[in-house]
Amino acid sequence: MSFFQHREGELYRFRLEIGWCNLRAGGLRRLGVQKTLGKLLQPILSPQRFGEYDAVLRHLPRSGRMLDVGSPKLFDLWLASRYPVEIVATDVWPPPVAEYLPAWSMRAQRRTPPGKVRFVATDGTATCFRDGAFPSVFAISVIEHIEGDGDRRFLDEAARLLTTAGR
């Protein structure tokens, strides 16, 4: 049994808390009733991904600075609410989705201490960060969605971003 199978109720409650933050922030007006209620009531993490989340928790330190490239942002919020980590959460957010970055930042501040999760729009194959900027980099269910030779470009970029002893 995986780590997340033991914590399904905890994660669902966390998802509901984030959903309520979204409602209080005007999500109902912005997204409409159906989308808002769907985001509020859907489970935080799909059971199909439990193994992936387990791998992140097994192989990355549970403290320090880390870069998330394209993973589910609710996982970042949950991780930051539970461990002493600072996460820079990135994605390629095209213009209509990029409008939600302020809302995600607000959710992070309400659920986690300030500065623990920061959202940045950048391409995971050519980020805006300096060499060796992160001791940890992870991407959950991302690489297979990058077109062409994106898997190689992503791995090259991750290697560039990692510190010498990074994971």
TORZADO-60274 format. One record per atom (N, C-alpha, C): x, y, z; residue number from 1; residue in one letter; atom name. Coordinates in Angstrom, 3 decimals. Layout:
<sites>
[site [X, Y, Z], NUM, "A", "CA"]
...
</sites>
This chain:
<sites>
[site [0.844, -1.180, 0.000], 1, "M", "N"]
[site [0.000, 0.000, 0.000], 1, "M", "CA"]
[site [0.894, 1.249, 0.000], 1, "M", "C"]
[site [0.566, 2.204, -0.837], 2, "S", "N"]
[site [1.401, 3.387, -0.982], 2, "S", "CA"]
[site [1.140, 4.416, 0.121], 2, "S", "C"]
[site [2.045, 5.356, 0.218], 3, "F", "N"]
[site [1.951, 6.467, 1.171], 3, "F", "CA"]
[site [0.604, 7.172, 1.038], 3, "F", "C"]
[site [0.203, 7.473, -0.192], 4, "F", "N"]
[site [-1.005, 8.245, -0.399], 4, "F", "CA"]
[site [-2.270, 7.454, -0.145], 4, "F", "C"]
[site [-2.248, 6.150, -0.305], 5, "Q", "N"]
[site [-3.433, 5.368, -0.002], 5, "Q", "CA"]
[site [-3.774, 5.485, 1.481], 5, "Q", "C"]
[site [-2.766, 5.665, 2.333], 6, "H", "N"]
[site [-3.003, 5.834, 3.766], 6, "H", "CA"]
[site [-3.546, 7.227, 4.096], 6, "H", "C"]
[site [-3.405, 8.176, 3.188], 7, "R", "N"]
[site [-3.766, 9.555, 3.480], 7, "R", "CA"]
[site [-4.850, 10.118, 2.560], 7, "R", "C"]
[site [-5.631, 9.260, 1.952], 8, "E", "N"]
[site [-6.644, 9.715, 1.010], 8, "E", "CA"]
[site [-7.620, 10.703, 1.648], 8, "E", "C"]
[site [-8.093, 10.422, 2.875], 9, "G", "N"]
[site [-9.010, 11.327, 3.563], 9, "G", "CA"]
[site [-8.371, 12.671, 3.864], 9, "G", "C"]
[site [-7.116, 12.643, 4.307], 10, "E", "N"]
[site [-6.382, 13.883, 4.596], 10, "E", "CA"]
[site [-6.259, 14.732, 3.331], 10, "E", "C"]
[site [-5.948, 14.097, 2.218], 11, "L", "N"]
[site [-5.780, 14.822, 0.968], 11, "L", "CA"]
[site [-7.110, 15.367, 0.457], 11, "L", "C"]
[site [-8.183, 14.609, 0.622], 12, "Y", "N"]
[site [-9.483, 15.097, 0.189], 12, "Y", "CA"]
[site [-9.898, 16.318, 1.019], 12, "Y", "C"]
[site [-9.674, 16.273, 2.330], 13, "R", "N"]
[site [-9.983, 17.436, 3.183], 13, "R", "CA"]
[site [-9.162, 18.649, 2.755], 13, "R", "C"]
[site [-7.895, 18.411, 2.436], 14, "F", "N"]
[site [-7.036, 19.499, 1.963], 14, "F", "CA"]
[site [-7.621, 20.101, 0.684], 14, "F", "C"]
[site [-8.072, 19.255, -0.247], 15, "R", "N"]
[site [-8.663, 19.731, -1.498], 15, "R", "CA"]
[site [-9.907, 20.569, -1.223], 15, "R", "C"]
[site [-10.724, 20.132, -0.269], 16, "L", "N"]
[site [-11.916, 20.912, 0.082], 16, "L", "CA"]
[site [-11.543, 22.276, 0.651], 16, "L", "C"]
[site [-10.508, 22.327, 1.487], 17, "E", "N"]
[site [-10.065, 23.621, 2.035], 17, "E", "CA"]
[site [-9.645, 24.558, 0.918], 17, "E", "C"]
[site [-8.882, 24.037, -0.052], 18, "I", "N"]
[site [-8.457, 24.859, -1.181], 18, "I", "CA"]
[site [-9.684, 25.304, -1.985], 18, "I", "C"]
[site [-10.644, 24.406, -2.161], 19, "G", "N"]
[site [-11.871, 24.759, -2.877], 19, "G", "CA"]
[site [-12.626, 25.880, -2.198], 19, "G", "C"]
[site [-12.710, 25.829, -0.868], 20, "W", "N"]
[site [-13.393, 26.898, -0.128], 20, "W", "CA"]
[site [-12.652, 28.216, -0.282], 20, "W", "C"]
[site [-11.319, 28.167, -0.275], 21, "C", "N"]
[site [-10.542, 29.396, -0.510], 21, "C", "CA"]
[site [-10.895, 29.977, -1.872], 21, "C", "C"]
[site [-11.038, 29.102, -2.869], 22, "N", "N"]
[site [-11.385, 29.556, -4.206], 22, "N", "CA"]
[site [-12.775, 30.189, -4.224], 22, "N", "C"]
[site [-13.725, 29.584, -3.541], 23, "L", "N"]
[site [-15.070, 30.162, -3.483], 23, "L", "CA"]
[site [-15.061, 31.524, -2.816], 23, "L", "C"]
[site [-14.340, 31.639, -1.694], 24, "R", "N"]
[site [-14.273, 32.921, -0.984], 24, "R", "CA"]
[site [-13.585, 33.986, -1.833], 24, "R", "C"]
[site [-12.700, 33.553, -2.730], 25, "A", "N"]
[site [-11.968, 34.513, -3.568], 25, "A", "CA"]
[site [-12.752, 34.907, -4.817], 25, "A", "C"]
[site [-13.997, 34.484, -4.916], 26, "G", "N"]
[site [-14.814, 34.869, -6.065], 26, "G", "CA"]
[site [-14.780, 33.871, -7.193], 26, "G", "C"]
[site [-14.338, 32.653, -6.929], 27, "G", "N"]
[site [-14.270, 31.632, -7.971], 27, "G", "CA"]
[site [-15.608, 31.337, -8.610], 27, "G", "C"]
[site [-16.675, 31.431, -7.853], 28, "L", "N"]
[site [-18.000, 31.152, -8.382], 28, "L", "CA"]
[site [-18.343, 32.149, -9.489], 28, "L", "C"]
[site [-18.042, 33.414, -9.263], 29, "R", "N"]
[site [-18.306, 34.433, -10.288], 29, "R", "CA"]
[site [-17.382, 34.254, -11.489], 29, "R", "C"]
[site [-16.120, 33.937, -11.229], 30, "R", "N"]
[site [-15.123, 33.860, -12.281], 30, "R", "CA"]
[site [-15.298, 32.611, -13.152], 30, "R", "C"]
[site [-15.533, 31.455, -12.545], 31, "L", "N"]
[site [-15.572, 30.200, -13.277], 31, "L", "CA"]
[site [-16.978, 29.697, -13.569], 31, "L", "C"]
[site [-17.961, 30.191, -12.861], 32, "G", "N"]
[site [-19.316, 29.680, -13.002], 32, "G", "CA"]
[site [-19.575, 28.561, -12.004], 32, "G", "C"]
[site [-20.835, 28.268, -11.780], 33, "V", "N"]
[site [-21.234, 27.303, -10.755], 33, "V", "CA"]
[site [-20.692, 25.906, -11.044], 33, "V", "C"]
[site [-20.879, 25.397, -12.258], 34, "Q", "N"]
[site [-20.500, 24.018, -12.546], 34, "Q", "CA"]
[site [-18.996, 23.798, -12.383], 34, "Q", "C"]
[site [-18.178, 24.658, -12.967], 35, "K", "N"]
[site [-16.731, 24.483, -12.851], 35, "K", "CA"]
[site [-16.256, 24.653, -11.413], 35, "K", "C"]
[site [-16.800, 25.628, -10.709], 36, "T", "N"]
[site [-16.379, 25.869, -9.332], 36, "T", "CA"]
[site [-16.739, 24.685, -8.450], 36, "T", "C"]
[site [-17.963, 24.182, -8.556], 37, "L", "N"]
[site [-18.358, 23.039, -7.739], 37, "L", "CA"]
[site [-17.560, 21.795, -8.114], 37, "L", "C"]
[site [-17.268, 21.638, -9.393], 38, "G", "N"]
[site [-16.445, 20.509, -9.829], 38, "G", "CA"]
[site [-15.060, 20.571, -9.213], 38, "G", "C"]
[site [-14.459, 21.740, -9.191], 39, "K", "N"]
[site [-13.133, 21.892, -8.599], 39, "K", "CA"]
[site [-13.182, 21.715, -7.087], 39, "K", "C"]
[site [-14.274, 22.102, -6.475], 40, "L", "N"]
[site [-14.417, 21.968, -5.036], 40, "L", "CA"]
[site [-14.594, 20.512, -4.617], 40, "L", "C"]
[site [-15.392, 19.768, -5.364], 41, "L", "N"]
[site [-15.766, 18.427, -4.929], 41, "L", "CA"]
[site [-14.888, 17.304, -5.474], 41, "L", "C"]
[site [-14.137, 17.554, -6.539], 42, "Q", "N"]
[site [-13.324, 16.467, -7.089], 42, "Q", "CA"]
[site [-12.204, 16.095, -6.111], 42, "Q", "C"]
[site [-11.809, 14.822, -6.103], 43, "P", "N"]
[site [-10.703, 14.431, -5.224], 43, "P", "CA"]
[site [-9.438, 15.195, -5.592], 43, "P", "C"]
[site [-8.605, 15.462, -4.586], 44, "I", "N"]
[site [-7.385, 16.238, -4.805], 44, "I", "CA"]
[site [-6.412, 15.531, -5.741], 44, "I", "C"]
[site [-6.252, 14.249, -5.576], 45, "L", "N"]
[site [-5.267, 13.503, -6.344], 45, "L", "CA"]
[site [-5.893, 12.208, -6.831], 45, "L", "C"]
[site [-5.652, 11.877, -8.075], 46, "S", "N"]
[site [-6.224, 10.634, -8.573], 46, "S", "CA"]
[site [-5.396, 9.448, -8.084], 46, "S", "C"]
[site [-6.050, 8.353, -7.724], 47, "P", "N"]
[site [-5.322, 7.172, -7.236], 47, "P", "CA"]
[site [-4.295, 6.653, -8.233], 47, "P", "C"]
[site [-4.500, 6.907, -9.530], 48, "Q", "N"]
[site [-3.544, 6.466, -10.531], 48, "Q", "CA"]
[site [-2.173, 7.113, -10.334], 48, "Q", "C"]
[site [-2.138, 8.248, -9.669], 49, "R", "N"]
[site [-0.874, 8.959, -9.478], 49, "R", "CA"]
[site [-0.214, 8.686, -8.129], 49, "R", "C"]
[site [-0.815, 7.880, -7.288], 50, "F", "N"]
[site [-0.241, 7.633, -5.961], 50, "F", "CA"]
[site [1.215, 7.191, -6.056], 50, "F", "C"]
[site [1.515, 6.293, -6.986], 51, "G", "N"]
[site [2.894, 5.816, -7.141], 51, "G", "CA"]
[site [3.857, 6.931, -7.504], 51, "G", "C"]
[site [3.401, 7.864, -8.330], 52, "E", "N"]
[site [4.249, 8.988, -8.723], 52, "E", "CA"]
[site [4.533, 9.911, -7.537], 52, "E", "C"]
[site [3.489, 10.192, -6.744], 53, "Y", "N"]
[site [3.689, 11.043, -5.576], 53, "Y", "CA"]
[site [4.577, 10.346, -4.545], 53, "Y", "C"]
[site [4.393, 9.038, -4.410], 54, "D", "N"]
[site [5.260, 8.270, -3.512], 54, "D", "CA"]
[site [6.718, 8.400, -3.934], 54, "D", "C"]
[site [6.976, 8.302, -5.237], 55, "A", "N"]
[site [8.350, 8.390, -5.741], 55, "A", "CA"]
[site [8.962, 9.748, -5.418], 55, "A", "C"]
[site [8.185, 10.814, -5.581], 56, "V", "N"]
[site [8.697, 12.150, -5.251], 56, "V", "CA"]
[site [9.075, 12.202, -3.774], 56, "V", "C"]
[site [8.192, 11.717, -2.923], 57, "L", "N"]
[site [8.464, 11.764, -1.483], 57, "L", "CA"]
[site [9.619, 10.848, -1.079], 57, "L", "C"]
[site [9.790, 9.736, -1.782], 58, "R", "N"]
[site [10.887, 8.816, -1.458], 58, "R", "CA"]
[site [12.243, 9.346, -1.900], 58, "R", "C"]
[site [12.283, 10.028, -3.036], 59, "H", "N"]
[site [13.556, 10.373, -3.641], 59, "H", "CA"]
[site [13.995, 11.821, -3.460], 59, "H", "C"]
[site [13.107, 12.682, -3.041], 60, "L", "N"]
[site [13.496, 14.076, -2.823], 60, "L", "CA"]
[site [13.560, 14.358, -1.330], 60, "L", "C"]
[site [14.445, 15.267, -0.934], 61, "P", "N"]
[site [14.454, 15.647, 0.479], 61, "P", "CA"]
[site [13.129, 16.317, 0.823], 61, "P", "C"]
[site [12.718, 16.196, 2.044], 62, "R", "N"]
[site [11.448, 16.812, 2.464], 62, "R", "CA"]
[site [11.694, 18.155, 3.125], 62, "R", "C"]
[site [12.752, 18.798, 2.688], 63, "S", "N"]
[site [13.047, 20.152, 3.156], 63, "S", "CA"]
[site [13.882, 20.835, 2.087], 63, "S", "C"]
[site [13.953, 22.147, 2.162], 64, "G", "N"]
[site [14.772, 22.909, 1.230], 64, "G", "CA"]
[site [14.002, 23.418, 0.028], 64, "G", "C"]
[site [14.761, 23.939, -0.920], 65, "R", "N"]
[site [14.194, 24.566, -2.111], 65, "R", "CA"]
[site [14.069, 23.531, -3.220], 65, "R", "C"]
[site [12.950, 23.548, -3.944], 66, "M", "N"]
[site [12.772, 22.635, -5.060], 66, "M", "CA"]
[site [11.975, 23.283, -6.179], 66, "M", "C"]
[site [12.222, 22.766, -7.381], 67, "L", "N"]
[site [11.518, 23.233, -8.570], 67, "L", "CA"]
[site [10.567, 22.147, -9.034], 67, "L", "C"]
[site [9.317, 22.527, -9.218], 68, "D", "N"]
[site [8.318, 21.629, -9.803], 68, "D", "CA"]
[site [8.060, 22.119, -11.215], 68, "D", "C"]
[site [8.232, 21.228, -12.186], 69, "V", "N"]
[site [7.984, 21.578, -13.576], 69, "V", "CA"]
[site [6.715, 20.874, -14.040], 69, "V", "C"]
[site [5.605, 21.592, -14.029], 70, "G", "N"]
[site [4.372, 21.124, -14.627], 70, "G", "CA"]
[site [3.526, 20.138, -13.850], 70, "G", "C"]
[site [3.902, 19.782, -12.648], 71, "S", "N"]
[site [3.124, 18.810, -11.864], 71, "S", "CA"]
[site [1.814, 19.424, -11.386], 71, "S", "C"]
[site [0.884, 18.595, -10.892], 72, "P", "N"]
[site [-0.354, 19.152, -10.321], 72, "P", "CA"]
[site [-0.049, 20.125, -9.174], 72, "P", "C"]
[site [-0.565, 21.316, -9.276], 73, "K", "N"]
[site [-0.229, 22.368, -8.302], 73, "K", "CA"]
[site [-0.786, 22.089, -6.913], 73, "K", "C"]
[site [-1.857, 21.336, -6.829], 74, "L", "N"]
[site [-2.371, 20.988, -5.507], 74, "L", "CA"]
[site [-1.383, 20.107, -4.744], 74, "L", "C"]
[site [-0.609, 19.298, -5.455], 75, "F", "N"]
[site [0.430, 18.506, -4.797], 75, "F", "CA"]
[site [1.472, 19.446, -4.193], 75, "F", "C"]
[site [1.844, 20.492, -4.918], 76, "D", "N"]
[site [2.804, 21.475, -4.392], 76, "D", "CA"]
[site [2.273, 22.132, -3.120], 76, "D", "C"]
[site [1.004, 22.547, -3.154], 77, "L", "N"]
[site [0.413, 23.196, -1.989], 77, "L", "CA"]
[site [0.379, 22.241, -0.802], 77, "L", "C"]
[site [-0.004, 20.989, -1.055], 78, "W", "N"]
[site [-0.046, 19.997, 0.015], 78, "W", "CA"]
[site [1.349, 19.762, 0.580], 78, "W", "C"]
[site [2.338, 19.587, -0.289], 79, "L", "N"]
[site [3.714, 19.342, 0.133], 79, "L", "CA"]
[site [4.226, 20.503, 0.989], 79, "L", "C"]
[site [3.970, 21.725, 0.547], 80, "A", "N"]
[site [4.436, 22.906, 1.281], 80, "A", "CA"]
[site [3.690, 23.105, 2.596], 80, "A", "C"]
[site [2.459, 22.618, 2.681], 81, "S", "N"]
[site [1.717, 22.770, 3.934], 81, "S", "CA"]
[site [2.173, 21.754, 4.981], 81, "S", "C"]
[site [2.867, 20.729, 4.541], 82, "R", "N"]
[site [3.226, 19.627, 5.416], 82, "R", "CA"]
[site [4.715, 19.577, 5.782], 82, "R", "C"]
[site [5.587, 20.064, 4.889], 83, "Y", "N"]
[site [7.039, 19.948, 5.072], 83, "Y", "CA"]
[site [7.706, 21.320, 4.974], 83, "Y", "C"]
[site [8.913, 21.453, 5.532], 84, "P", "N"]
[site [9.642, 22.726, 5.438], 84, "P", "CA"]
[site [10.338, 22.882, 4.083], 84, "P", "C"]
[site [9.532, 23.070, 3.051], 85, "V", "N"]
[site [10.058, 23.217, 1.694], 85, "V", "CA"]
[site [9.682, 24.583, 1.133], 85, "V", "C"]
[site [10.441, 25.003, 0.150], 86, "E", "N"]
[site [10.117, 26.194, -0.642], 86, "E", "CA"]
[site [10.027, 25.699, -2.078], 86, "E", "C"]
[site [8.859, 25.818, -2.681], 87, "I", "N"]
[site [8.636, 25.267, -4.014], 87, "I", "CA"]
[site [8.409, 26.388, -5.016], 87, "I", "C"]
[site [9.141, 26.325, -6.120], 88, "V", "N"]
[site [8.865, 27.174, -7.262], 88, "V", "CA"]
[site [8.106, 26.276, -8.233], 88, "V", "C"]
[site [6.812, 26.531, -8.400], 89, "A", "N"]
[site [5.938, 25.709, -9.230], 89, "A", "CA"]
[site [5.784, 26.359, -10.593], 89, "A", "C"]
[site [6.176, 25.639, -11.626], 90, "T", "N"]
[site [6.141, 26.215, -12.968], 90, "T", "CA"]
[site [5.219, 25.422, -13.884], 90, "T", "C"]
[site [4.857, 26.084, -14.973], 91, "D", "N"]
[site [4.105, 25.444, -16.048], 91, "D", "CA"]
[site [4.178, 26.391, -17.240], 91, "D", "C"]
[site [3.695, 25.936, -18.393], 92, "V", "N"]
[site [3.727, 26.778, -19.588], 92, "V", "CA"]
[site [2.492, 27.660, -19.714], 92, "V", "C"]
[site [1.631, 27.645, -18.748], 93, "W", "N"]
[site [0.411, 28.446, -18.699], 93, "W", "CA"]
[site [0.236, 29.416, -19.861], 93, "W", "C"]
[site [-0.555, 29.054, -20.864], 94, "P", "N"]
[site [-0.836, 30.005, -21.947], 94, "P", "CA"]
[site [-1.706, 31.151, -21.429], 94, "P", "C"]
[site [-1.823, 32.225, -22.189], 95, "P", "N"]
[site [-2.502, 33.429, -21.693], 95, "P", "CA"]
[site [-3.801, 33.231, -20.932], 95, "P", "C"]
[site [-4.802, 32.451, -21.384], 96, "P", "N"]
[site [-6.017, 32.406, -20.552], 96, "P", "CA"]
[site [-5.756, 31.739, -19.197], 96, "P", "C"]
[site [-4.882, 30.736, -19.163], 97, "V", "N"]
[site [-4.605, 30.051, -17.905], 97, "V", "CA"]
[site [-3.719, 30.911, -17.010], 97, "V", "C"]
[site [-2.824, 31.672, -17.594], 98, "A", "N"]
[site [-1.917, 32.522, -16.818], 98, "A", "CA"]
[site [-2.689, 33.508, -15.946], 98, "A", "C"]
[site [-3.921, 33.825, -16.339], 99, "E", "N"]
[site [-4.746, 34.725, -15.531], 99, "E", "CA"]
[site [-5.035, 34.137, -14.150], 99, "E", "C"]
[site [-4.916, 32.817, -13.997], 100, "Y", "N"]
[site [-5.208, 32.177, -12.721], 100, "Y", "CA"]
[site [-4.008, 32.173, -11.773], 100, "Y", "C"]
[site [-2.839, 32.605, -12.236], 101, "L", "N"]
[site [-1.662, 32.619, -11.363], 101, "L", "CA"]
[site [-1.892, 33.418, -10.083], 101, "L", "C"]
[site [-2.482, 34.609, -10.143], 102, "P", "N"]
[site [-2.742, 35.321, -8.885], 102, "P", "CA"]
[site [-3.643, 34.532, -7.935], 102, "P", "C"]
[site [-4.646, 33.826, -8.471], 103, "A", "N"]
[site [-5.542, 33.037, -7.614], 103, "A", "CA"]
[site [-4.778, 31.883, -6.968], 103, "A", "C"]
[site [-3.903, 31.201, -7.737], 104, "W", "N"]
[site [-3.100, 30.120, -7.149], 104, "W", "CA"]
[site [-2.195, 30.671, -6.066], 104, "W", "C"]
[site [-1.592, 31.820, -6.304], 105, "S", "N"]
[site [-0.717, 32.417, -5.296], 105, "S", "CA"]
[site [-1.489, 32.730, -4.026], 105, "S", "C"]
[site [-2.708, 33.231, -4.197], 106, "M", "N"]
[site [-3.522, 33.548, -3.032], 106, "M", "CA"]
[site [-3.862, 32.276, -2.255], 106, "M", "C"]
[site [-4.202, 31.187, -2.965], 107, "R", "N"]
[site [-4.495, 29.925, -2.294], 107, "R", "CA"]
[site [-3.277, 29.438, -1.519], 107, "R", "C"]
[site [-2.115, 29.568, -2.119], 108, "A", "N"]
[site [-0.889, 29.127, -1.452], 108, "A", "CA"]
[site [-0.690, 29.911, -0.163], 108, "A", "C"]
[site [-0.926, 31.215, -0.199], 109, "Q", "N"]
[site [-0.728, 32.035, 0.991], 109, "Q", "CA"]
[site [-1.729, 31.704, 2.082], 109, "Q", "C"]
[site [-2.943, 31.358, 1.702], 110, "R", "N"]
[site [-3.957, 31.035, 2.714], 110, "R", "CA"]
[site [-3.706, 29.683, 3.357], 110, "R", "C"]
[site [-3.110, 28.758, 2.628], 111, "R", "N"]
[site [-2.959, 27.395, 3.134], 111, "R", "CA"]
[site [-1.545, 27.107, 3.629], 111, "R", "C"]
[site [-0.571, 27.855, 3.168], 112, "T", "N"]
[site [0.821, 27.622, 3.545], 112, "T", "CA"]
[site [1.439, 28.940, 3.988], 112, "T", "C"]
[site [2.502, 28.894, 4.769], 113, "P", "N"]
[site [3.170, 30.135, 5.158], 113, "P", "CA"]
[site [3.657, 30.916, 3.934], 113, "P", "C"]
[site [3.690, 32.241, 4.005], 114, "P", "N"]
[site [4.109, 33.053, 2.862], 114, "P", "CA"]
[site [5.493, 32.650, 2.349], 114, "P", "C"]
[site [5.607, 32.643, 1.025], 115, "G", "N"]
[site [6.893, 32.369, 0.393], 115, "G", "CA"]
[site [7.209, 30.901, 0.184], 115, "G", "C"]
[site [6.362, 30.000, 0.663], 116, "K", "N"]
[site [6.667, 28.573, 0.516], 116, "K", "CA"]
[site [6.347, 28.036, -0.870], 116, "K", "C"]
[site [5.384, 28.636, -1.559], 117, "V", "N"]
[site [5.065, 28.233, -2.929], 117, "V", "CA"]
[site [4.982, 29.498, -3.770], 117, "V", "C"]
[site [5.736, 29.495, -4.860], 118, "R", "N"]
[site [5.710, 30.627, -5.792], 118, "R", "CA"]
[site [5.427, 30.064, -7.171], 118, "R", "C"]
[site [4.521, 30.679, -7.923], 119, "F", "N"]
[site [4.120, 30.200, -9.239], 119, "F", "CA"]
[site [4.765, 31.049, -10.321], 119, "F", "C"]
[site [5.394, 30.375, -11.287], 120, "V", "N"]
[site [6.104, 31.056, -12.364], 120, "V", "CA"]
[site [5.724, 30.412, -13.695], 120, "V", "C"]
[site [5.355, 31.230, -14.671], 121, "A", "N"]
[site [5.070, 30.724, -16.011], 121, "A", "CA"]
[site [6.377, 30.668, -16.788], 121, "A", "C"]
[site [6.811, 29.456, -17.136], 122, "T", "N"]
[site [8.027, 29.273, -17.924], 122, "T", "CA"]
[site [7.998, 27.900, -18.579], 122, "T", "C"]
[site [8.696, 27.751, -19.660], 123, "D", "N"]
[site [8.777, 26.485, -20.387], 123, "D", "CA"]
[site [9.801, 25.589, -19.689], 123, "D", "C"]
[site [9.408, 24.382, -19.341], 124, "G", "N"]
[site [10.286, 23.453, -18.637], 124, "G", "CA"]
[site [11.482, 22.985, -19.443], 124, "G", "C"]
[site [11.476, 23.223, -20.755], 125, "T", "N"]
[site [12.618, 22.830, -21.575], 125, "T", "CA"]
[site [13.609, 23.980, -21.770], 125, "T", "C"]
[site [13.239, 25.171, -21.343], 126, "A", "N"]
[site [14.113, 26.355, -21.449], 126, "A", "CA"]
[site [13.631, 27.370, -20.418], 126, "A", "C"]
[site [13.930, 27.142, -19.158], 127, "T", "N"]
[site [13.392, 27.979, -18.082], 127, "T", "CA"]
[site [14.117, 29.313, -17.971], 127, "T", "C"]
[site [13.594, 30.138, -17.108], 128, "C", "N"]
[site [14.151, 31.466, -16.870], 128, "C", "CA"]
[site [15.104, 31.490, -15.664], 128, "C", "C"]
[site [15.517, 30.315, -15.167], 129, "F", "N"]
[site [16.345, 30.251, -13.968], 129, "F", "CA"]
[site [17.821, 30.063, -14.308], 129, "F", "C"]
[site [18.679, 30.481, -13.392], 130, "R", "N"]
[site [20.135, 30.374, -13.596], 130, "R", "CA"]
[site [20.612, 28.939, -13.383], 130, "R", "C"]
[site [21.787, 28.632, -13.882], 131, "D", "N"]
[site [22.407, 27.311, -13.709], 131, "D", "CA"]
[site [22.548, 26.996, -12.227], 131, "D", "C"]
[site [22.308, 25.758, -11.855], 132, "G", "N"]
[site [22.494, 25.308, -10.472], 132, "G", "CA"]
[site [21.607, 25.995, -9.454], 132, "G", "C"]
[site [20.427, 26.438, -9.867], 133, "A", "N"]
[site [19.551, 27.209, -8.977], 133, "A", "CA"]
[site [18.776, 26.351, -7.975], 133, "A", "C"]
[site [18.682, 25.035, -8.202], 134, "F", "N"]
[site [17.825, 24.207, -7.353], 134, "F", "CA"]
[site [18.528, 22.924, -6.901], 134, "F", "C"]
[site [18.396, 22.597, -5.613], 135, "P", "N"]
[site [18.926, 21.317, -5.146], 135, "P", "CA"]
[site [18.010, 20.146, -5.495], 135, "P", "C"]
[site [16.757, 20.417, -5.860], 136, "S", "N"]
[site [15.802, 19.365, -6.216], 136, "S", "CA"]
[site [14.907, 19.846, -7.349], 136, "S", "C"]
[site [14.675, 18.956, -8.316], 137, "V", "N"]
[site [13.765, 19.230, -9.427], 137, "V", "CA"]
[site [12.879, 18.010, -9.607], 137, "V", "C"]
[site [11.566, 18.232, -9.770], 138, "F", "N"]
[site [10.681, 17.117, -10.073], 138, "F", "CA"]
[site [9.614, 17.526, -11.069], 138, "F", "C"]
[site [9.100, 16.528, -11.773], 139, "A", "N"]
[site [8.022, 16.719, -12.740], 139, "A", "CA"]
[site [7.171, 15.458, -12.706], 139, "A", "C"]
[site [5.900, 15.589, -12.375], 140, "I", "N"]
[site [5.008, 14.445, -12.265], 140, "I", "CA"]
[site [4.047, 14.440, -13.451], 140, "I", "C"]
[site [4.077, 13.367, -14.223], 141, "S", "N"]
[site [3.199, 13.206, -15.394], 141, "S", "CA"]
[site [3.336, 14.373, -16.360], 141, "S", "C"]
[site [4.581, 14.716, -16.685], 142, "V", "N"]
[site [4.838, 15.868, -17.537], 142, "V", "CA"]
[site [5.587, 15.490, -18.808], 142, "V", "C"]
[site [6.663, 14.758, -18.665], 143, "I", "N"]
[site [7.585, 14.533, -19.778], 143, "I", "CA"]
[site [6.882, 13.974, -21.011], 143, "I", "C"]
[site [5.931, 13.064, -20.811], 144, "E", "N"]
[site [5.256, 12.441, -21.956], 144, "E", "CA"]
[site [4.370, 13.420, -22.720], 144, "E", "C"]
[site [4.123, 14.598, -22.171], 145, "H", "N"]
[site [3.280, 15.586, -22.843], 145, "H", "CA"]
[site [4.078, 16.625, -23.630], 145, "H", "C"]
[site [5.396, 16.583, -23.535], 146, "I", "N"]
[site [6.221, 17.550, -24.263], 146, "I", "CA"]
[site [6.472, 17.005, -25.664], 146, "I", "C"]
[site [6.146, 17.785, -26.670], 147, "E", "N"]
[site [6.211, 17.323, -28.063], 147, "E", "CA"]
[site [7.647, 17.134, -28.550], 147, "E", "C"]
[site [7.782, 16.327, -29.583], 148, "G", "N"]
[site [9.061, 16.105, -30.249], 148, "G", "CA"]
[site [10.117, 15.531, -29.317], 148, "G", "C"]
[site [11.283, 16.154, -29.332], 149, "D", "N"]
[site [12.370, 15.688, -28.455], 149, "D", "CA"]
[site [12.322, 16.393, -27.097], 149, "D", "C"]
[site [11.126, 16.757, -26.676], 150, "G", "N"]
[site [10.929, 17.481, -25.419], 150, "G", "CA"]
[site [11.437, 16.742, -24.201], 150, "G", "C"]
[site [11.348, 15.404, -24.211], 151, "D", "N"]
[site [11.845, 14.654, -23.056], 151, "D", "CA"]
[site [13.344, 14.884, -22.871], 151, "D", "C"]
[site [14.102, 14.838, -23.968], 152, "R", "N"]
[site [15.550, 15.080, -23.888], 152, "R", "CA"]
[site [15.842, 16.524, -23.483], 152, "R", "C"]
[site [15.124, 17.480, -24.087], 153, "R", "N"]
[site [15.341, 18.890, -23.759], 153, "R", "CA"]
[site [15.005, 19.172, -22.298], 153, "R", "C"]
[site [13.916, 18.557, -21.795], 154, "F", "N"]
[site [13.556, 18.740, -20.391], 154, "F", "CA"]
[site [14.642, 18.189, -19.475], 154, "F", "C"]
[site [15.110, 16.981, -19.747], 155, "L", "N"]
[site [16.134, 16.375, -18.887], 155, "L", "CA"]
[site [17.436, 17.172, -18.925], 155, "L", "C"]
[site [17.807, 17.696, -20.097], 156, "D", "N"]
[site [18.991, 18.565, -20.184], 156, "D", "CA"]
[site [18.798, 19.819, -19.335], 156, "D", "C"]
[site [17.607, 20.399, -19.405], 157, "E", "N"]
[site [17.320, 21.614, -18.626], 157, "E", "CA"]
[site [17.320, 21.315, -17.131], 157, "E", "C"]
[site [16.734, 20.189, -16.731], 158, "A", "N"]
[site [16.725, 19.804, -15.316], 158, "A", "CA"]
[site [18.156, 19.629, -14.818], 158, "A", "C"]
[site [19.000, 18.994, -15.619], 159, "A", "N"]
[site [20.408, 18.806, -15.229], 159, "A", "CA"]
[site [21.107, 20.161, -15.091], 159, "A", "C"]
[site [20.803, 21.105, -15.954], 160, "R", "N"]
[site [21.404, 22.443, -15.878], 160, "R", "CA"]
[site [20.978, 23.166, -14.608], 160, "R", "C"]
[site [19.733, 22.990, -14.216], 161, "L", "N"]
[site [19.189, 23.704, -13.065], 161, "L", "CA"]
[site [19.633, 23.136, -11.722], 161, "L", "C"]
[site [20.020, 21.865, -11.711], 162, "L", "N"]
[site [20.383, 21.218, -10.446], 162, "L", "CA"]
[site [21.739, 21.666, -9.927], 162, "L", "C"]
[site [21.823, 21.775, -8.598], 163, "T", "N"]
[site [23.121, 22.003, -7.973], 163, "T", "CA"]
[site [23.959, 20.745, -8.161], 163, "T", "C"]
[site [25.231, 20.806, -7.838], 164, "T", "N"]
[site [26.141, 19.676, -8.048], 164, "T", "CA"]
[site [25.637, 18.392, -7.406], 164, "T", "C"]
[site [25.140, 18.471, -6.194], 165, "A", "N"]
[site [24.649, 17.280, -5.497], 165, "A", "CA"]
[site [23.121, 17.167, -5.574], 165, "A", "C"]
[site [22.508, 17.802, -6.562], 166, "G", "N"]
[site [21.052, 17.844, -6.651], 166, "G", "CA"]
[site [20.415, 16.529, -7.016], 166, "G", "C"]
[site [19.105, 16.463, -6.777], 167, "R", "N"]
[site [18.314, 15.263, -7.090], 167, "R", "CA"]
[site [17.154, 15.659, -7.981], 167, "R", "C"]
</sites>
